[in-house]
Amino acid sequence: MSSLLFDIPGPKAKARHRIYAVGFLVVMLGLLTLVARTLYEEEVLTPTVLNDAFQNRNIEFMLEGLLYGTLKAAGLGIVGSLVLGIILAVGRLSEHWYFRMPVGLFIEFFRAVPLVLLIVFLYFGLRFEPLWALVVALWLYNGSVLAEVFRAGVNAVSKGQSEAAYALGMRKTQVMMIVLLPQAVKFMLPAIISQCVIVLKDTSLGALIVYGELVRNARLVAQDVNDGTIVVYATAALVFIAINYSLSKLAEYLQRRSASRGGGPDRPIVAPNLGEMSGGGGGV
């Protein structure tokens, strides 16, 4: 598909782009070499530091933080956010203002409040356990975001689909569950996966309330290793990058697959800005 913004590059342009890519790669390798050399001269990246940082007990401790801290909180956060997002989306799509307006205010409020403030309030104010302070905060924030994603996905389905279903005598619940949602799912998947990446990254905020996830465990390891702070934190960062990059590529693949099949929206489904949330979601 040709772009609306610029022409498809010809052979000469493609050759220039390859030269630019190679040049950028050479510059990046040079910078990485310079950084590695500087760290080695400062005795930050030496065999001794690497040996101390990657002791079996340290690896096991960080792996424990990843599996039983980060991924556990992320899993609970993602599932709860999806469930809450569906419930809120149904409320936003209601034809009755006394359902639609309170739900809209709820969504707008929790999308506007910084996640870190929710975590601190639940932990210090309401005395939640560290895990549940983090997870509930993730539910409230990401569930509100996903509600708009679900609503946008349902509204992306052609109105003729719901009109035909009503003409056949189907009730509103049947139209939503049988006709609209199955078609909307393929529109929403890339945005949902992208939001899952955000949930995974946000679990690192659990370190603020001494929740034993990857970042907090990495900090404890770094405190126990002489001059190993950069090495340990870089390792934790690489783990997050690997997981998030894989999820991002999955989202891109699903988006391409949906576009190739046709029938999808012209643009990827994303949650609108807060300023775009005024007014009802429209009945279905």
HUJOSUL-V840491 format. One record per pair of residues at least 4 apart in sequence whose ideal C-beta (glycine too) atoms are under 8 Angstrom apart, sorted by the first residue. I is the first residue (numbers start at 1). J is the second residue. D is the distance in whole Angstrom. If there is no record, write none. Layout:
I_J_D ; I_J_D
This chain:
2_7_8 ; 2_8_6 ; 3_7_8 ; 3_8_7 ; 9_13_3 ; 9_14_5 ; 9_17_7 ; 10_14_7 ; 11_15_6 ; 12_16_7 ; 13_17_6 ; 14_18_7 ; 15_19_7 ; 16_20_6 ; 17_21_6 ; 18_22_6 ; 19_23_6 ; 20_24_6 ; 21_25_6 ; 22_26_6 ; 23_27_6 ; 24_28_6 ; 25_29_6 ; 26_30_6 ; 27_31_6 ; 28_32_6 ; 29_33_6 ; 30_34_6 ; 31_35_6 ; 32_36_6 ; 33_37_6 ; 34_38_6 ; 35_39_6 ; 36_40_6 ; 36_45_6 ; 37_41_6 ; 38_42_6 ; 39_44_4 ; 39_45_4 ; 39_230_7 ; 40_44_7 ; 40_45_5 ; 40_46_6 ; 43_49_7 ; 43_227_6 ; 44_49_7 ; 44_227_5 ; 44_230_6 ; 44_231_7 ; 45_49_7 ; 45_50_7 ; 45_230_7 ; 45_231_7 ; 46_50_7 ; 47_51_6 ; 48_52_6 ; 49_53_6 ; 49_225_7 ; 49_226_7 ; 49_227_5 ; 49_228_5 ; 49_231_6 ; 50_54_6 ; 50_231_6 ; 51_55_7 ; 52_225_5 ; 52_226_7 ; 52_228_6 ; 53_58_6 ; 53_221_7 ; 53_225_5 ; 53_228_4 ; 53_231_5 ; 53_232_5 ; 53_235_8 ; 54_58_6 ; 54_59_6 ; 55_59_7 ; 56_60_6 ; 57_61_6 ; 58_62_6 ; 58_221_5 ; 58_224_8 ; 58_225_7 ; 58_232_8 ; 59_63_6 ; 60_64_6 ; 61_65_7 ; 61_217_5 ; 61_220_7 ; 61_221_6 ; 62_66_7 ; 62_214_6 ; 62_217_5 ; 62_218_6 ; 62_221_6 ; 62_232_8 ; 62_235_7 ; 62_236_7 ; 63_67_6 ; 64_68_6 ; 64_69_7 ; 64_212_8 ; 64_217_7 ; 65_69_4 ; 65_70_6 ; 65_212_6 ; 65_213_5 ; 65_214_4 ; 65_215_8 ; 65_216_7 ; 65_217_3 ; 65_218_7 ; 66_70_5 ; 66_71_6 ; 66_213_8 ; 66_214_5 ; 66_239_6 ; 67_71_6 ; 67_72_7 ; 68_72_6 ; 68_212_8 ; 69_73_6 ; 69_203_8 ; 69_206_7 ; 69_211_7 ; 69_212_5 ; 69_213_3 ; 69_214_6 ; 69_216_8 ; 69_217_7 ; 70_74_6 ; 70_200_7 ; 70_203_5 ; 70_204_8 ; 70_213_4 ; 70_214_4 ; 70_215_8 ; 71_75_6 ; 72_76_7 ; 72_131_8 ; 73_77_6 ; 73_131_6 ; 73_134_5 ; 73_135_6 ; 73_138_7 ; 73_203_5 ; 73_206_6 ; 73_211_7 ; 73_213_6 ; 74_78_6 ; 74_196_8 ; 74_199_6 ; 74_200_5 ; 74_203_5 ; 75_79_6 ; 76_80_6 ; 76_131_8 ; 76_135_5 ; 76_138_8 ; 77_81_6 ; 77_134_8 ; 77_135_5 ; 77_138_4 ; 77_139_7 ; 77_142_7 ; 77_199_5 ; 77_202_8 ; 77_203_7 ; 78_82_6 ; 78_142_8 ; 78_196_5 ; 78_199_5 ; 79_83_7 ; 80_84_6 ; 80_135_7 ; 80_136_8 ; 80_138_7 ; 80_139_4 ; 80_143_7 ; 81_85_6 ; 81_138_6 ; 81_139_6 ; 81_142_4 ; 81_143_4 ; 81_145_8 ; 81_146_6 ; 81_195_7 ; 81_199_6 ; 82_86_7 ; 82_143_8 ; 82_146_6 ; 82_192_7 ; 83_87_7 ; 83_143_8 ; 84_88_6 ; 84_139_5 ; 84_140_8 ; 84_143_3 ; 84_144_8 ; 84_146_8 ; 84_147_7 ; 85_89_6 ; 85_142_8 ; 85_143_5 ; 85_144_8 ; 85_145_8 ; 85_146_3 ; 85_147_5 ; 85_149_7 ; 85_150_6 ; 86_90_7 ; 86_147_8 ; 86_150_6 ; 87_91_7 ; 87_147_8 ; 88_92_6 ; 88_103_6 ; 88_106_7 ; 88_107_6 ; 88_143_6 ; 88_144_7 ; 88_147_4 ; 89_93_6 ; 89_146_8 ; 89_147_5 ; 89_148_8 ; 89_150_4 ; 89_151_5 ; 89_154_7 ; 89_281_8 ; 90_94_7 ; 90_176_7 ; 91_99_5 ; 91_100_7 ; 91_102_8 ; 91_103_3 ; 92_100_6 ; 92_103_5 ; 92_104_6 ; 92_107_7 ; 92_147_6 ; 92_148_8 ; 92_151_5 ; 92_280_8 ; 92_281_4 ; 93_100_8 ; 93_151_6 ; 93_154_6 ; 93_176_8 ; 93_281_5 ; 93_282_7 ; 93_283_7 ; 93_284_6 ; 94_99_4 ; 94_100_5 ; 94_103_8 ; 94_281_8 ; 94_283_7 ; 95_100_8 ; 95_283_4 ; 96_100_7 ; 97_101_5 ; 97_280_7 ; 98_102_7 ; 99_103_6 ; 100_104_6 ; 100_280_5 ; 100_281_7 ; 101_105_6 ; 102_106_6 ; 103_107_6 ; 103_147_8 ; 104_108_6 ; 104_277_6 ; 104_280_8 ; 105_109_6 ; 106_110_6 ; 106_144_7 ; 107_111_6 ; 107_144_4 ; 107_147_5 ; 107_148_7 ; 107_277_7 ; 108_112_6 ; 108_144_8 ; 108_274_6 ; 108_277_6 ; 109_113_6 ; 109_144_8 ; 110_118_8 ; 110_140_5 ; 110_141_6 ; 110_143_8 ; 110_144_4 ; 111_141_7 ; 111_144_5 ; 111_145_6 ; 111_148_8 ; 111_274_6 ; 112_274_6 ; 113_117_6 ; 113_118_6 ; 113_141_7 ; 114_118_7 ; 115_119_6 ; 115_137_6 ; 115_138_7 ; 115_141_5 ; 115_202_6 ; 115_205_6 ; 116_120_6 ; 116_205_6 ; 116_208_7 ; 117_121_6 ; 118_122_6 ; 118_136_8 ; 118_137_4 ; 118_140_6 ; 118_141_6 ; 119_123_6 ; 119_133_6 ; 119_134_6 ; 119_137_4 ; 119_205_6 ; 119_206_7 ; 119_208_7 ; 119_209_6 ; 120_124_6 ; 120_125_8 ; 120_208_7 ; 120_209_7 ; 121_125_4 ; 121_126_7 ; 122_126_5 ; 122_128_4 ; 122_132_8 ; 122_133_4 ; 122_136_6 ; 122_137_6 ; 123_127_8 ; 123_128_6 ; 123_130_7 ; 123_133_4 ; 123_209_4 ; 124_209_8 ; 126_133_8 ; 128_132_5 ; 128_133_4 ; 128_136_7 ; 129_133_7 ; 130_134_6 ; 130_206_7 ; 130_209_5 ; 130_210_6 ; 130_211_4 ; 130_212_8 ; 131_135_6 ; 131_206_8 ; 131_211_6 ; 132_136_6 ; 133_137_6 ; 133_209_6 ; 133_211_8 ; 134_138_6 ; 134_203_7 ; 134_205_7 ; 134_206_4 ; 134_209_7 ; 134_211_6 ; 135_139_6 ; 136_140_6 ; 137_141_6 ; 138_142_5 ; 138_199_6 ; 138_202_6 ; 138_203_8 ; 139_143_5 ; 140_144_7 ; 141_145_7 ; 141_202_8 ; 142_146_6 ; 142_195_6 ; 142_198_7 ; 142_199_5 ; 142_202_8 ; 143_147_6 ; 144_148_8 ; 145_149_7 ; 145_195_6 ; 145_271_5 ; 146_150_6 ; 146_192_7 ; 146_195_6 ; 146_271_8 ; 147_151_6 ; 148_152_6 ; 148_271_4 ; 148_272_6 ; 148_277_7 ; 149_153_6 ; 149_188_6 ; 149_191_5 ; 149_192_6 ; 149_195_7 ; 149_269_6 ; 149_270_7 ; 149_271_5 ; 150_154_6 ; 150_184_8 ; 150_188_6 ; 151_155_6 ; 151_281_5 ; 152_156_6 ; 152_188_8 ; 152_269_5 ; 152_270_7 ; 152_271_7 ; 152_272_7 ; 153_157_8 ; 153_184_4 ; 153_185_7 ; 153_187_5 ; 153_188_4 ; 153_191_8 ; 153_269_5 ; 154_176_8 ; 154_180_5 ; 154_181_7 ; 154_184_5 ; 154_284_6 ; 155_281_7 ; 155_282_7 ; 156_184_7 ; 156_187_5 ; 156_264_8 ; 156_265_4 ; 156_269_6 ; 157_161_5 ; 157_162_7 ; 157_179_8 ; 157_180_5 ; 157_183_5 ; 157_184_5 ; 157_187_8 ; 159_163_6 ; 160_164_6 ; 161_165_7 ; 161_179_5 ; 161_180_7 ; 161_183_7 ; 162_166_6 ; 162_175_5 ; 162_179_6 ; 162_180_6 ; 162_284_5 ; 163_167_6 ; 164_168_7 ; 165_170_5 ; 165_174_7 ; 165_175_4 ; 165_178_8 ; 165_179_5 ; 166_170_6 ; 166_175_7 ; 170_174_4 ; 170_175_5 ; 170_178_7 ; 170_179_7 ; 171_175_7 ; 172_176_6 ; 172_283_8 ; 172_284_7 ; 173_177_6 ; 174_178_5 ; 174_179_8 ; 175_179_5 ; 175_180_6 ; 175_284_6 ; 176_180_5 ; 176_181_6 ; 176_284_6 ; 177_181_6 ; 178_182_7 ; 179_183_7 ; 180_184_6 ; 180_284_6 ; 181_185_6 ; 183_187_8 ; 184_188_6 ; 185_189_6 ; 186_254_8 ; 186_258_5 ; 186_261_8 ; 186_264_7 ; 187_258_7 ; 187_264_6 ; 187_265_6 ; 187_269_5 ; 188_192_5 ; 188_269_6 ; 189_193_6 ; 189_251_8 ; 189_254_5 ; 189_258_7 ; 190_194_6 ; 190_251_4 ; 190_252_7 ; 190_254_5 ; 190_255_4 ; 190_258_7 ; 190_268_6 ; 190_269_7 ; 191_195_6 ; 191_251_8 ; 191_268_6 ; 191_269_5 ; 191_270_6 ; 191_271_7 ; 192_196_7 ; 193_197_7 ; 193_247_6 ; 193_248_8 ; 193_250_6 ; 193_251_4 ; 193_254_7 ; 194_198_7 ; 194_247_8 ; 194_248_7 ; 194_251_5 ; 195_199_7 ; 196_200_6 ; 196_247_6 ; 197_201_7 ; 197_244_5 ; 197_247_5 ; 197_248_6 ; 197_251_8 ; 198_202_6 ; 199_203_7 ; 200_240_7 ; 200_243_6 ; 200_244_6 ; 200_247_7 ; 201_240_7 ; 201_244_7 ; 203_213_6 ; 204_213_7 ; 204_214_7 ; 204_215_4 ; 204_240_8 ; 206_211_3 ; 206_213_5 ; 206_215_8 ; 206_216_7 ; 207_211_7 ; 207_213_7 ; 207_215_5 ; 207_216_4 ; 207_219_7 ; 210_216_7 ; 211_216_7 ; 212_216_6 ; 212_217_6 ; 213_217_7 ; 214_218_6 ; 214_236_5 ; 214_239_7 ; 214_240_8 ; 215_219_7 ; 215_236_6 ; 216_220_7 ; 217_221_6 ; 218_222_6 ; 218_232_5 ; 218_233_6 ; 218_235_7 ; 218_236_4 ; 219_223_7 ; 219_232_8 ; 219_233_8 ; 220_224_7 ; 221_225_6 ; 221_228_8 ; 221_232_5 ; 222_228_6 ; 222_229_4 ; 222_232_4 ; 222_233_6 ; 225_229_8 ; 225_231_8 ; 225_232_6 ; 228_232_5 ; 229_233_6 ; 230_234_6 ; 231_235_7 ; 232_236_7 ; 233_237_6 ; 234_238_6 ; 235_239_7 ; 236_240_7 ; 237_241_6 ; 238_242_6 ; 239_243_7 ; 240_244_6 ; 241_245_6 ; 242_246_7 ; 243_247_7 ; 244_248_6 ; 245_249_6 ; 246_250_7 ; 247_251_7 ; 248_252_7 ; 249_253_6 ; 250_254_6 ; 251_255_6 ; 252_256_6 ; 253_257_6 ; 254_258_6 ; 255_259_6 ; 255_268_6 ; 256_260_6 ; 257_261_7 ; 258_264_5 ; 259_264_6 ; 265_269_6 ; 272_276_4 ; 272_277_6 ; 273_277_8
